[in-house]
């Protein structure tokens, strides 16, 4: 029997994407978007998944980056990090690290968020610039993604 949260995942992600993710992550999904479709992640990239939850985006990003890449799954709830770690292990991935922290504790994002205007595109653009000149920040639909300039 599918959980209500599993229904959320099925609305946000394609069947092909969900086929790459363990059921534990699908059943726990409570996201509001599928940002990776717009992120342009390449093999070898490093990805920071802010608010990783049960790990669907973490796992999909890890598959995009491949073994040469790295994904850092950040959440302020230890229980979410444990669930992500379980899902990553079930997926057989070795390029994911979990990090217990608040988004506000990340120096480059703190600077970007406190100096920015309240629009999503402005926050993402400033976060991208503050964290790395070659970074792309994506938080949802394509209009919320900032690519390198």
FENKA-V311040 format. One record per helix or strand. SS is the DSSP state (H for helix, E for strand). FROM is the first residue (numbers start at 1). TO is the last residue. If there is no record, write none. Layout:
ss->{SS	SS}
from->{FROM	FROM}
to->{TO	TO}
This chain:
ss->{H	H	H	H	E	H	E	H	E	H	H	H	E	H	E}
from->{4	15	23	35	46	56	70	78	96	103	107	120	137	142	146}
to->{12	18	28	38	50	65	75	91	100	105	114	131	137	144	146}
